[in-house]
Amino acid sequence: MNAKKRSSIPFCAALFVGVLLTSAAIAAIGSQAPGSTPAPQPAPSASASPQSPAPPAPADDKNAATYTRVCSTCHDAQRILSNRRTKDQWGEVIDKMVERGAQGTDEDFAAVQDYLVSHYGRVNVNRGTAKDLSTVLKISEKDADAIVAFRTANGPFTDFDGLAKVPGLDVDTLKQNRDAISF
């Protein structure tokens, strides 16, 4: 992100969004009869796009709450989250949104970027830092360090099969996040 000064979101607007979200949650809970179970949700369509974004982060994720507060006033998430991006690319997107009038503090935009990278990021396994590999691929720091050490000793990875040969690596977790890997 650039170092431009970003304006603070007005307190009343933030309060209004919080009240709306709280009211909607209370209304949803209140519409169920006591002791009843929630209605089953339909199963995902078999025709769902393999590029569709992952489900939202847990409700206790403060960065997700900041993302929702800052970004949802202008557009829905599906539009912006349809493609995975690197940390730098997400920074460019945020800078463009700020230029178009997105409101928030520098801390808000840093939290939004952290959320986007963590949940919708992409990382090049031949250039990414161990921290970026761990964050984006949801692997342990030990596994991320092993990837960096292996590529340093043996050269760049050319494909997923080469990456999977790193000794001791949790390949199942990598497979789950395969769409976040670039070479």
Buried (B, 14 or more C-beta within 10 A) or exposed (E): BEEEEBEEBEEEEBEEBEEEBEEEEEEEEEEEEEEEEEEEEEEEEEEEEEEEBEEBBEEEBEBBBBBBBBBEEEEEBEEBBEEBBBBEBBBEBBBEBBEEEBBBBEEBBBBBBBBBBBBBBBBBBBEBEBEBBBBBBBBEEEBBBBBBEBBEEEEEBEEBEBBEEBEEBBBEEBEBBEEBBEE
